[in-house]
Amino acid sequence: MPYKTNADLPEPVRRHLPAAAQAVYREVFNQAWKRYRKTDPRYEEIAHRSAWAAVKRGYRKSGDVWVPKIGHDVKVRKARAAAAP
């Protein structure tokens, strides 16, 4: 089931990830859910794995806390600017 807000995310995701990382997780999960739900019986697993992979691209675990990777926000902005029409 797609998540409308960060508050709807599974409890472990809410407990461990900062709000910005939760938003990344939610957006990627929802996109993967929509993409695979009609074509693959493992769509929910794929959506969760895709979401975690997206979080790990932009965040790293420091002790028990997830923190943004240095320079990641700059890479994201450049990629979005290059992709914009």
Phi, psi and omega in degrees: 000130178296153181257127180280322182224167177297330180294340179275348182296158176302147184304318179298325178294313180296322184289325188260333186260144173292165186304318181295320178291326175297320179296319177298311180304310183299314183296315181291319177303311182298319178296314180294321178302310181295322184290318189256350188296334180264349186244344184220126181294344179263026188303324181291317177298316179299318181297316179294317179296319178296318181296314179296322179298320179295318178298316183292336175290329184252348183226156175227156180270126177243100188070240178257007187243138174271128181233151179295143174288141181296130178082355182296319181297327178293317179299318181296314180298318179296318180296317179294320179294321180291328182277343182291143180292000000 
